[in-house]
Amino acid sequence: MIPLNFEWDENKNVLNQKQRINMNENNIKASIMRKFYDFSNSVKNPYIKPSKQQITLEVDEETINYFKALAAEKGTSYQSLINLYLHECATTHQVSS
């Protein structure tokens, strides 16, 4: 850990020699510790949700109004309903004609 009581050399405006040695020792200790890290048996966190990507999409006003009305009925956001609908279409490979 880098000491919090920095002593500055008034003439050179740099850290004194003792603090430089401490900083170098800490860097060496950190690089040695990295050799002990082994993530070969690591498991992905099962509690983390898949991330969503924000996009801009131009949608007809009539379509937005439909999803907004449906969302108000269901007590959720219209963005979530659109996402759910698109996800369902993608997983079942439905294509509208």
C-alpha positions as CSV (number, residue, x, y, z in Angstrom):
1,M,0.0,0.0,0.0
2,I,1.3,3.5,-0.9
3,P,1.9,5.5,2.3
4,L,-0.5,8.4,2.7
5,N,2.0,10.8,4.3
6,F,3.8,12.0,1.2
7,E,6.9,14.0,1.8
8,W,7.7,16.3,-1.1
9,D,11.2,17.5,-2.0
10,E,10.7,21.3,-2.1
11,N,13.4,21.7,-4.7
12,K,12.5,18.9,-7.1
13,N,8.7,18.4,-6.3
14,V,9.1,14.6,-6.4
15,L,8.6,11.9,-3.9
16,N,11.5,11.1,-1.5
17,Q,13.6,8.1,-2.0
18,K,12.0,6.1,0.8
19,Q,8.5,6.4,-0.7
20,R,9.9,5.4,-4.2
21,I,11.3,2.2,-2.6
22,N,7.9,1.5,-0.9
23,M,6.1,2.0,-4.2
24,N,8.5,-0.3,-6.0
25,E,8.1,-3.0,-3.3
26,N,4.3,-2.8,-3.6
27,N,4.5,-3.2,-7.4
28,I,6.8,-6.3,-7.0
29,K,4.4,-7.8,-4.4
30,A,1.5,-7.3,-6.7
31,S,3.2,-8.9,-9.7
32,I,4.2,-11.9,-7.5
33,M,0.6,-12.3,-6.4
34,R,-0.6,-12.4,-10.0
35,K,1.3,-15.6,-10.5
36,F,-0.9,-17.3,-7.9
37,Y,-4.2,-16.4,-9.6
38,D,-5.7,-19.5,-11.1
39,F,-9.0,-19.0,-12.9
40,S,-9.0,-22.2,-14.8
41,N,-11.7,-23.7,-12.6
42,S,-13.8,-20.6,-12.3
43,V,-17.5,-20.6,-12.9
44,K,-19.6,-17.8,-14.4
45,N,-21.8,-16.0,-11.9
46,P,-25.3,-17.6,-12.2
47,Y,-27.0,-14.7,-10.5
48,I,-25.9,-12.0,-13.0
49,K,-28.5,-11.0,-15.5
50,P,-27.6,-11.0,-19.2
51,S,-26.8,-7.5,-20.3
52,K,-29.0,-5.5,-22.6
53,Q,-27.7,-3.1,-25.2
54,Q,-29.3,0.3,-25.7
55,I,-30.3,1.1,-29.3
56,T,-32.2,3.8,-31.1
57,L,-35.1,2.4,-33.2
58,E,-37.6,4.3,-35.3
59,V,-41.1,2.8,-34.6
60,D,-44.5,3.9,-36.0
61,E,-46.5,5.9,-33.6
62,E,-49.4,3.5,-33.9
63,T,-47.1,0.6,-32.8
64,I,-45.8,2.6,-29.8
65,N,-49.3,3.5,-28.7
66,Y,-50.3,-0.2,-28.9
67,F,-47.4,-1.3,-26.7
68,K,-48.0,1.7,-24.3
69,A,-51.7,0.7,-23.9
70,L,-50.8,-2.9,-23.4
71,A,-48.1,-2.0,-20.9
72,A,-50.5,0.1,-18.9
73,E,-52.9,-2.8,-18.8
74,K,-50.2,-5.2,-17.6
75,G,-48.5,-2.8,-15.2
76,T,-45.1,-2.9,-16.9
77,S,-43.1,-0.7,-19.2
78,Y,-43.7,-0.6,-23.0
79,Q,-40.0,-1.1,-23.6
80,S,-40.1,-4.4,-21.6
81,L,-43.0,-5.6,-23.7
82,I,-41.3,-4.7,-27.0
83,N,-38.2,-6.5,-25.8
84,L,-40.2,-9.5,-24.7
85,Y,-42.0,-9.6,-28.1
86,L,-38.7,-9.3,-30.1
87,H,-37.1,-11.9,-27.9
88,E,-39.9,-14.3,-28.5
89,C,-39.8,-13.7,-32.3
90,A,-36.0,-14.3,-32.3
91,T,-36.1,-17.5,-30.3
92,T,-39.0,-19.0,-32.3
93,H,-37.6,-17.6,-35.6
94,Q,-40.9,-16.0,-36.5
95,V,-40.8,-13.5,-39.3
96,S,-43.7,-11.3,-40.1
97,S,-44.7,-11.1,-43.8
